[in-house]
Amino acid sequence: MFFSKKSVPGKKGDREETPVDFPWLRYIGVNRLGFTYTQVGHIYFGEWVDLFEAFKMQHNFETRRILYGRAEEEEPVSSLDVL
């Protein structure tokens, strides 16, 4: 089983390997994503990452109440001639 991951996927050459924190993956899968301990062990890592990205987006939406950044506010229009 792979116990290390590459820091820059897809880039060949000098890659730094960092260990994968399996207990953290299990914790997030069980307590945040709602899977059982066994289900988290059987899920593919790529699928887990996709689900975690969706969870992060939903969590940010719930905590910040925004999903997208706001555009800069436009100047108020004083009359139709300005348009």
Distance bins in CASP14 RR format, pairs under 12 A and 6 or more apart:
PFRMAT RR
TARGET T0000
AUTHOR 0000-0000-0000
RMODE 2
METHOD distances of the structure
MODEL  1
1 20 0 0 0 0 1 0 0 0 0 0 0
1 22 0 0 0 0 1 0 0 0 0 0 0
1 41 0 0 0 0 0 1 0 0 0 0 0
1 45 0 0 0 0 0 1 0 0 0 0 0
2 17 0 0 0 0 0 1 0 0 0 0 0
2 19 0 0 0 0 0 1 0 0 0 0 0
2 20 1 0 0 1 0 0 0 0 0 0 0
2 22 0 0 0 0 0 1 0 0 0 0 0
2 45 0 0 0 0 1 0 0 0 0 0 0
3 17 0 0 0 0 1 0 0 0 0 0 0
3 18 0 0 0 0 0 1 0 0 0 0 0
3 19 1 0 0 1 0 0 0 0 0 0 0
3 20 1 0 0 1 0 0 0 0 0 0 0
3 21 0 0 0 0 0 1 0 0 0 0 0
3 22 0 0 0 0 1 0 0 0 0 0 0
3 25 0 0 0 0 0 1 0 0 0 0 0
3 45 0 0 0 0 0 1 0 0 0 0 0
4 15 0 0 0 0 1 0 0 0 0 0 0
4 16 0 0 0 0 1 0 0 0 0 0 0
4 17 1 0 1 0 0 0 0 0 0 0 0
4 18 1 0 0 1 0 0 0 0 0 0 0
4 19 1 0 1 0 0 0 0 0 0 0 0
4 20 1 0 0 1 0 0 0 0 0 0 0
4 21 0 0 0 0 0 1 0 0 0 0 0
4 22 0 0 0 0 0 1 0 0 0 0 0
5 15 0 0 0 0 1 0 0 0 0 0 0
5 16 0 0 0 0 0 1 0 0 0 0 0
5 17 1 0 0 1 0 0 0 0 0 0 0
5 18 1 0 0 1 0 0 0 0 0 0 0
5 19 1 0 0 1 0 0 0 0 0 0 0
5 20 1 0 1 0 0 0 0 0 0 0 0
5 21 0 0 0 0 1 0 0 0 0 0 0
5 22 0 0 0 0 0 1 0 0 0 0 0
5 25 0 0 0 0 0 1 0 0 0 0 0
5 45 0 0 0 0 1 0 0 0 0 0 0
5 46 0 0 0 0 0 1 0 0 0 0 0
5 49 0 0 0 0 0 1 0 0 0 0 0
6 12 0 0 0 0 1 0 0 0 0 0 0
6 13 0 0 0 0 0 1 0 0 0 0 0
6 14 0 0 0 0 0 1 0 0 0 0 0
6 15 1 0 1 0 0 0 0 0 0 0 0
6 16 1 0 0 1 0 0 0 0 0 0 0
6 17 1 0 0 1 0 0 0 0 0 0 0
6 18 0 0 0 0 1 0 0 0 0 0 0
6 19 0 0 0 0 0 1 0 0 0 0 0
6 20 0 0 0 0 0 1 0 0 0 0 0
7 13 0 0 0 0 0 1 0 0 0 0 0
7 14 0 0 0 0 0 1 0 0 0 0 0
7 15 1 0 0 1 0 0 0 0 0 0 0
7 16 1 0 1 0 0 0 0 0 0 0 0
7 17 1 0 0 1 0 0 0 0 0 0 0
7 18 1 0 1 0 0 0 0 0 0 0 0
7 19 0 0 0 0 0 1 0 0 0 0 0
7 20 0 0 0 0 0 1 0 0 0 0 0
8 14 0 0 0 0 1 0 0 0 0 0 0
8 15 1 0 0 1 0 0 0 0 0 0 0
8 16 0 0 0 0 1 0 0 0 0 0 0
8 17 0 0 0 0 0 1 0 0 0 0 0
8 18 0 0 0 0 0 1 0 0 0 0 0
9 15 0 0 0 0 1 0 0 0 0 0 0
9 45 0 0 0 0 0 1 0 0 0 0 0
9 46 0 0 0 0 0 1 0 0 0 0 0
9 49 0 0 0 0 0 1 0 0 0 0 0
19 25 0 0 0 0 0 1 0 0 0 0 0
20 26 0 0 0 0 0 1 0 0 0 0 0
20 45 0 0 0 0 1 0 0 0 0 0 0
20 48 0 0 0 0 0 1 0 0 0 0 0
20 49 0 0 0 0 0 1 0 0 0 0 0
21 27 0 0 0 0 1 0 0 0 0 0 0
21 28 0 0 0 0 1 0 0 0 0 0 0
22 28 0 0 0 0 0 1 0 0 0 0 0
22 29 0 0 0 0 0 1 0 0 0 0 0
22 37 0 0 0 0 0 1 0 0 0 0 0
22 40 0 0 0 0 1 0 0 0 0 0 0
22 41 0 0 0 0 1 0 0 0 0 0 0
22 45 0 0 0 0 0 1 0 0 0 0 0
22 48 0 0 0 0 0 1 0 0 0 0 0
23 29 0 0 0 0 0 1 0 0 0 0 0
23 30 0 0 0 0 0 1 0 0 0 0 0
23 31 0 0 0 0 0 1 0 0 0 0 0
23 37 0 0 0 0 0 1 0 0 0 0 0
23 40 0 0 0 0 0 1 0 0 0 0 0
24 30 0 0 0 0 0 1 0 0 0 0 0
24 31 0 0 0 0 0 1 0 0 0 0 0
24 32 0 0 0 0 0 1 0 0 0 0 0
24 40 0 0 0 0 0 1 0 0 0 0 0
24 48 0 0 0 0 0 1 0 0 0 0 0
24 52 0 0 0 0 0 1 0 0 0 0 0
25 31 0 0 0 0 0 1 0 0 0 0 0
25 32 0 0 0 0 0 1 0 0 0 0 0
25 33 0 0 0 0 0 1 0 0 0 0 0
25 35 0 0 0 0 0 1 0 0 0 0 0
25 37 0 0 0 0 0 1 0 0 0 0 0
25 40 1 0 0 1 0 0 0 0 0 0 0
25 41 0 0 0 0 1 0 0 0 0 0 0
25 43 0 0 0 0 1 0 0 0 0 0 0
25 44 0 0 0 0 0 1 0 0 0 0 0
25 45 0 0 0 0 1 0 0 0 0 0 0
25 46 0 0 0 0 0 1 0 0 0 0 0
25 48 1 0 0 1 0 0 0 0 0 0 0
25 49 0 0 0 0 1 0 0 0 0 0 0
25 51 0 0 0 0 0 1 0 0 0 0 0
25 52 0 0 0 0 1 0 0 0 0 0 0
26 32 0 0 0 0 0 1 0 0 0 0 0
26 33 0 0 0 0 0 1 0 0 0 0 0
26 34 0 0 0 0 0 1 0 0 0 0 0
26 35 0 0 0 0 1 0 0 0 0 0 0
26 36 0 0 0 0 0 1 0 0 0 0 0
26 37 1 0 0 1 0 0 0 0 0 0 0
26 38 0 0 0 0 0 1 0 0 0 0 0
26 39 0 0 0 0 0 1 0 0 0 0 0
26 40 1 0 1 0 0 0 0 0 0 0 0
26 41 1 0 0 1 0 0 0 0 0 0 0
26 42 0 0 0 0 0 1 0 0 0 0 0
26 43 0 0 0 0 0 1 0 0 0 0 0
26 48 0 0 0 0 0 1 0 0 0 0 0
27 33 0 0 0 0 0 1 0 0 0 0 0
27 34 0 0 0 0 0 1 0 0 0 0 0
27 35 0 0 0 0 0 1 0 0 0 0 0
27 37 0 0 0 0 0 1 0 0 0 0 0
27 40 0 0 0 0 1 0 0 0 0 0 0
27 52 0 0 0 0 0 1 0 0 0 0 0
28 34 0 0 0 0 1 0 0 0 0 0 0
28 35 0 0 0 0 1 0 0 0 0 0 0
28 40 0 0 0 0 1 0 0 0 0 0 0
28 43 0 0 0 0 0 1 0 0 0 0 0
28 48 0 0 0 0 1 0 0 0 0 0 0
28 49 0 0 0 0 0 1 0 0 0 0 0
28 51 0 0 0 0 1 0 0 0 0 0 0
28 52 1 0 0 1 0 0 0 0 0 0 0
28 53 0 0 0 0 0 1 0 0 0 0 0
28 55 0 0 0 0 1 0 0 0 0 0 0
28 56 0 0 0 0 0 1 0 0 0 0 0
28 59 0 0 0 0 0 1 0 0 0 0 0
29 35 1 0 1 0 0 0 0 0 0 0 0
29 36 0 0 0 0 1 0 0 0 0 0 0
29 37 0 0 0 0 1 0 0 0 0 0 0
29 38 0 0 0 0 0 1 0 0 0 0 0
29 39 0 0 0 0 1 0 0 0 0 0 0
29 40 1 0 1 0 0 0 0 0 0 0 0
29 41 0 0 0 0 1 0 0 0 0 0 0
29 42 0 0 0 0 0 1 0 0 0 0 0
29 43 0 0 0 0 1 0 0 0 0 0 0
29 45 0 0 0 0 0 1 0 0 0 0 0
29 47 0 0 0 0 0 1 0 0 0 0 0
29 48 1 0 0 1 0 0 0 0 0 0 0
29 49 0 0 0 0 0 1 0 0 0 0 0
29 51 0 0 0 0 1 0 0 0 0 0 0
29 52 1 0 0 1 0 0 0 0 0 0 0
29 55 0 0 0 0 1 0 0 0 0 0 0
30 36 1 0 0 1 0 0 0 0 0 0 0
30 37 1 0 1 0 0 0 0 0 0 0 0
30 38 0 0 0 0 1 0 0 0 0 0 0
30 39 0 0 0 0 1 0 0 0 0 0 0
30 40 1 0 1 0 0 0 0 0 0 0 0
30 41 0 0 0 0 1 0 0 0 0 0 0
30 43 0 0 0 0 0 1 0 0 0 0 0
30 48 0 0 0 0 0 1 0 0 0 0 0
31 37 0 0 0 0 0 1 0 0 0 0 0
31 40 0 0 0 0 0 1 0 0 0 0 0
31 55 0 0 0 0 0 1 0 0 0 0 0
32 40 0 0 0 0 0 1 0 0 0 0 0
32 48 0 0 0 0 0 1 0 0 0 0 0
32 51 0 0 0 0 1 0 0 0 0 0 0
32 52 0 0 0 0 1 0 0 0 0 0 0
32 54 0 0 0 0 0 1 0 0 0 0 0
32 55 1 0 0 1 0 0 0 0 0 0 0
32 56 0 0 0 0 1 0 0 0 0 0 0
32 58 0 0 0 0 0 1 0 0 0 0 0
32 59 0 0 0 0 1 0 0 0 0 0 0
33 39 0 0 0 0 1 0 0 0 0 0 0
33 40 1 0 0 1 0 0 0 0 0 0 0
33 43 0 0 0 0 1 0 0 0 0 0 0
33 47 0 0 0 0 0 1 0 0 0 0 0
33 48 0 0 0 0 1 0 0 0 0 0 0
33 49 0 0 0 0 0 1 0 0 0 0 0
33 50 0 0 0 0 0 1 0 0 0 0 0
33 51 1 0 1 0 0 0 0 0 0 0 0
33 52 1 0 0 1 0 0 0 0 0 0 0
33 53 0 0 0 0 0 1 0 0 0 0 0
33 54 0 0 0 0 1 0 0 0 0 0 0
33 55 1 0 1 0 0 0 0 0 0 0 0
33 56 0 0 0 0 0 1 0 0 0 0 0
33 58 0 0 0 0 0 1 0 0 0 0 0
33 59 0 0 0 0 0 1 0 0 0 0 0
34 40 0 0 0 0 1 0 0 0 0 0 0
34 43 0 0 0 0 0 1 0 0 0 0 0
34 48 0 0 0 0 0 1 0 0 0 0 0
34 51 0 0 0 0 1 0 0 0 0 0 0
34 52 0 0 0 0 0 1 0 0 0 0 0
34 55 0 0 0 0 1 0 0 0 0 0 0
35 41 0 0 0 0 1 0 0 0 0 0 0
35 42 0 0 0 0 1 0 0 0 0 0 0
35 43 1 0 0 1 0 0 0 0 0 0 0
35 47 0 0 0 0 0 1 0 0 0 0 0
35 48 0 0 0 0 1 0 0 0 0 0 0
35 51 0 0 0 0 1 0 0 0 0 0 0
35 52 0 0 0 0 0 1 0 0 0 0 0
35 55 0 0 0 0 0 1 0 0 0 0 0
36 42 0 0 0 0 1 0 0 0 0 0 0
36 43 0 0 0 0 0 1 0 0 0 0 0
37 43 0 0 0 0 0 1 0 0 0 0 0
39 47 0 0 0 0 0 1 0 0 0 0 0
39 48 0 0 0 0 0 1 0 0 0 0 0
39 51 0 0 0 0 0 1 0 0 0 0 0
40 47 0 0 0 0 0 1 0 0 0 0 0
40 48 1 0 0 1 0 0 0 0 0 0 0
40 51 0 0 0 0 0 1 0 0 0 0 0
40 52 0 0 0 0 0 1 0 0 0 0 0
41 47 0 0 0 0 0 1 0 0 0 0 0
41 48 0 0 0 0 1 0 0 0 0 0 0
42 48 0 0 0 0 0 1 0 0 0 0 0
43 49 0 0 0 0 0 1 0 0 0 0 0
43 50 0 0 0 0 0 1 0 0 0 0 0
43 51 1 0 0 1 0 0 0 0 0 0 0
43 52 0 0 0 0 0 1 0 0 0 0 0
44 50 0 0 0 0 1 0 0 0 0 0 0
44 51 0 0 0 0 0 1 0 0 0 0 0
45 51 0 0 0 0 0 1 0 0 0 0 0
45 52 0 0 0 0 0 1 0 0 0 0 0
46 52 0 0 0 0 1 0 0 0 0 0 0
46 53 0 0 0 0 0 1 0 0 0 0 0
47 53 0 0 0 0 0 1 0 0 0 0 0
47 54 0 0 0 0 0 1 0 0 0 0 0
48 54 0 0 0 0 0 1 0 0 0 0 0
48 55 0 0 0 0 0 1 0 0 0 0 0
49 55 0 0 0 0 0 1 0 0 0 0 0
49 56 0 0 0 0 0 1 0 0 0 0 0
50 56 0 0 0 0 0 1 0 0 0 0 0
50 57 0 0 0 0 0 1 0 0 0 0 0
51 57 0 0 0 0 0 1 0 0 0 0 0
51 58 0 0 0 0 0 1 0 0 0 0 0
52 58 0 0 0 0 0 1 0 0 0 0 0
52 59 0 0 0 0 0 1 0 0 0 0 0
53 59 0 0 0 0 0 1 0 0 0 0 0
53 60 0 0 0 0 0 1 0 0 0 0 0
54 60 0 0 0 0 0 1 0 0 0 0 0
54 61 0 0 0 0 0 1 0 0 0 0 0
55 61 0 0 0 0 0 1 0 0 0 0 0
55 62 0 0 0 0 0 1 0 0 0 0 0
56 62 0 0 0 0 0 1 0 0 0 0 0
56 63 0 0 0 0 0 1 0 0 0 0 0
56 64 0 0 0 0 0 1 0 0 0 0 0
56 67 0 0 0 0 0 1 0 0 0 0 0
57 63 0 0 0 0 0 1 0 0 0 0 0
57 64 0 0 0 0 0 1 0 0 0 0 0
57 66 0 0 0 0 0 1 0 0 0 0 0
57 67 1 0 0 1 0 0 0 0 0 0 0
57 68 0 0 0 0 0 1 0 0 0 0 0
58 64 0 0 0 0 0 1 0 0 0 0 0
58 67 0 0 0 0 1 0 0 0 0 0 0
59 65 0 0 0 0 0 1 0 0 0 0 0
59 67 0 0 0 0 0 1 0 0 0 0 0
60 66 1 0 0 1 0 0 0 0 0 0 0
60 67 1 0 0 1 0 0 0 0 0 0 0
60 68 0 0 0 0 0 1 0 0 0 0 0
60 69 0 0 0 0 0 1 0 0 0 0 0
61 67 1 0 1 0 0 0 0 0 0 0 0
61 68 0 0 0 0 1 0 0 0 0 0 0
61 69 0 0 0 0 0 1 0 0 0 0 0
64 70 0 0 0 0 0 1 0 0 0 0 0
74 82 0 0 0 0 0 1 0 0 0 0 0
74 83 0 0 0 0 0 1 0 0 0 0 0
75 82 0 0 0 0 1 0 0 0 0 0 0
75 83 0 0 0 0 0 1 0 0 0 0 0
76 82 0 0 0 0 1 0 0 0 0 0 0
76 83 0 0 0 0 0 1 0 0 0 0 0
77 83 1 0 0 1 0 0 0 0 0 0 0
END
